[in-house]
Amino acid sequence: MSSHRLRIAVASDHAGFRLKTVVAAHLADGGHEVLDMGTDSEESVDYPPFCAAAGRAVVDGLADFGIVIGGSGQGEQIAANKVNGVRAALCHDDWMARMARQHNNANVLAFGARVVADARALLIVDLFLETDFEGDRHQPRIEQLAAIEAQEREKWIMPPS
């Protein structure tokens, strides 16, 4: 795991709650600060507010990275990606975790508790946090993503004609 202390926002729905506690303990044991954005039990909840909160923590500078966990991770990734500035990646294996960071500068990791076992999830978390963005030829693509976000924001703040 990363040798320097990171602040990591974690969030889950009810299906991801148990694995979120495992991931949070692993991160804390690694010397990282964990910001738990909820949920706090296995009682059924809707995931969007929790995942958006983790994404906002990253974009607002309260956290270096976010991790969102659900049953499949799909909805959690989508919810986090609704926050401007979030680049959430659904990663169920080592290669995807590396590529998400190296090529896409992903800042939120998503995965499913019903898809990956605890040990695999912790390996994915560690790879994601340890992998640096390569920049170079990938940087213009990240800038293009930010430009698309800005264009979409403009649609909502422009007065009707």
C-alpha positions as CSV (number, residue, x, y, z in Angstrom):
1,M,0.0,0.0,0.0
2,S,1.1,3.6,-0.5
3,S,3.9,4.6,1.8
4,H,2.5,8.1,2.5
5,R,-0.7,8.8,4.4
6,L,-3.7,9.3,2.2
7,R,-7.2,10.5,3.1
8,I,-9.7,8.1,1.6
9,A,-13.5,8.6,1.5
10,V,-15.4,5.3,1.6
11,A,-19.0,4.7,1.0
12,S,-21.4,1.8,0.4
13,D,-24.9,0.6,0.2
14,H,-26.2,-2.2,2.4
15,A,-24.8,-4.9,0.1
16,G,-21.3,-3.4,0.3
17,F,-21.4,-2.5,4.0
18,R,-19.6,-5.5,5.3
19,L,-16.8,-5.2,2.8
20,K,-16.6,-1.5,3.3
21,T,-15.7,-2.2,7.0
22,V,-13.0,-4.6,5.9
23,V,-11.6,-2.1,3.4
24,A,-11.7,0.7,6.0
25,A,-9.9,-1.3,8.6
26,H,-7.3,-2.3,6.0
27,L,-6.7,1.4,5.1
28,A,-6.5,2.5,8.7
29,D,-4.0,-0.3,9.4
30,G,-2.0,1.0,6.5
31,G,-1.8,4.4,8.2
32,H,-4.4,6.1,6.1
33,E,-7.2,8.4,7.3
34,V,-10.6,7.0,6.4
35,L,-13.6,9.2,6.0
36,D,-16.7,7.0,6.2
37,M,-19.5,8.5,4.2
38,G,-22.0,5.8,5.1
39,T,-24.0,3.7,5.1
40,D,-23.7,2.3,8.6
41,S,-25.5,-1.0,8.5
42,E,-26.8,-3.8,6.2
43,E,-30.3,-2.3,6.4
44,S,-31.5,-1.6,2.8
45,V,-30.7,1.9,1.6
46,D,-30.4,3.8,-1.7
47,Y,-26.7,4.2,-2.7
48,P,-26.6,7.5,-4.7
49,P,-26.3,9.9,-1.8
50,F,-23.5,7.9,-0.1
51,C,-21.5,7.5,-3.3
52,A,-22.0,11.2,-4.3
53,A,-20.8,12.2,-0.8
54,A,-17.6,10.2,-1.3
55,G,-17.1,11.8,-4.8
56,R,-17.7,15.3,-3.4
57,A,-15.2,14.7,-0.6
58,V,-12.6,13.9,-3.3
59,V,-13.5,16.9,-5.5
60,D,-13.7,19.3,-2.6
61,G,-10.2,18.2,-1.4
62,L,-11.3,16.6,1.8
63,A,-10.1,13.2,0.5
64,D,-7.3,12.1,-1.9
65,F,-9.3,9.2,-3.3
66,G,-12.7,7.6,-2.9
67,I,-13.9,4.0,-2.7
68,V,-17.5,3.1,-3.3
69,I,-18.8,-0.5,-2.8
70,G,-22.1,-2.1,-3.6
71,G,-23.4,-5.4,-4.7
72,S,-22.1,-5.1,-8.2
73,G,-20.4,-1.7,-8.0
74,Q,-22.1,-0.5,-11.1
75,G,-24.7,1.8,-9.6
76,E,-22.1,3.1,-7.1
77,Q,-19.7,4.0,-9.9
78,I,-22.5,5.8,-11.9
79,A,-23.6,7.7,-8.8
80,A,-20.1,8.9,-8.0
81,N,-19.5,9.8,-11.6
82,K,-22.4,12.3,-11.5
83,V,-20.2,14.5,-9.4
84,N,-18.3,16.9,-11.6
85,G,-14.6,16.1,-11.3
86,V,-15.0,12.5,-10.3
87,R,-13.5,9.8,-12.5
88,A,-14.8,6.7,-10.9
89,A,-13.7,3.3,-12.3
90,L,-15.3,-0.1,-11.8
91,C,-12.4,-2.4,-11.1
92,H,-12.9,-6.1,-10.4
93,D,-9.4,-7.2,-11.2
94,D,-5.8,-6.0,-10.9
95,W,-5.4,-4.9,-14.5
96,M,-8.4,-2.7,-14.5
97,A,-7.2,-1.0,-11.2
98,R,-3.8,-0.3,-12.7
99,M,-5.3,1.0,-16.0
100,A,-7.9,3.1,-14.2
101,R,-5.0,5.0,-12.5
102,Q,-2.3,4.9,-15.2
103,H,-4.5,5.9,-18.1
104,N,-7.6,7.6,-16.7
105,N,-6.3,9.2,-13.5
106,A,-9.3,7.7,-11.7
107,N,-9.9,9.2,-8.4
108,V,-12.7,7.0,-7.1
109,L,-12.6,3.2,-7.1
110,A,-15.8,1.2,-7.4
111,F,-16.3,-2.6,-7.0
112,G,-18.9,-5.1,-6.0
113,A,-19.0,-7.0,-2.8
114,R,-20.9,-9.8,-4.6
115,V,-18.3,-9.9,-7.3
116,V,-14.9,-9.9,-5.5
117,A,-13.8,-11.7,-2.3
118,D,-12.3,-9.7,0.5
119,A,-8.7,-10.6,-0.3
120,R,-9.1,-9.7,-4.0
121,A,-10.8,-6.4,-3.0
122,L,-7.9,-5.4,-0.7
123,L,-5.4,-6.2,-3.5
124,I,-7.4,-4.1,-5.9
125,V,-7.5,-1.2,-3.3
126,D,-3.7,-1.4,-2.8
127,L,-3.0,-1.5,-6.5
128,F,-5.3,1.5,-7.2
129,L,-3.7,3.6,-4.4
130,E,-0.1,2.6,-5.4
131,T,-0.4,3.3,-9.1
132,D,0.5,6.7,-10.5
133,F,-1.1,8.4,-13.4
134,E,1.2,8.3,-16.4
135,G,0.2,11.7,-17.8
136,D,1.8,12.2,-21.1
137,R,-0.5,11.1,-24.0
138,H,-3.3,10.5,-21.5
139,Q,-3.4,14.0,-20.1
140,P,-5.2,15.5,-23.1
141,R,-8.0,12.9,-22.6
142,I,-8.5,13.9,-19.0
143,E,-8.7,17.5,-20.1
144,Q,-11.3,16.5,-22.7
145,L,-13.4,14.8,-20.0
146,A,-13.2,18.0,-17.9
147,A,-14.3,20.0,-20.9
148,I,-17.3,17.8,-21.4
149,E,-18.2,18.3,-17.8
150,A,-17.9,22.1,-18.2
151,Q,-20.1,22.0,-21.3
152,E,-22.8,20.0,-19.5
153,R,-22.7,22.5,-16.5
154,E,-23.1,25.4,-19.0
155,K,-26.3,23.8,-20.3
156,W,-27.8,24.1,-16.8
157,I,-26.6,27.6,-15.8
158,M,-27.3,29.3,-19.1
159,P,-30.6,31.4,-19.0
160,P,-33.3,30.2,-21.4
161,S,-33.3,32.2,-24.6
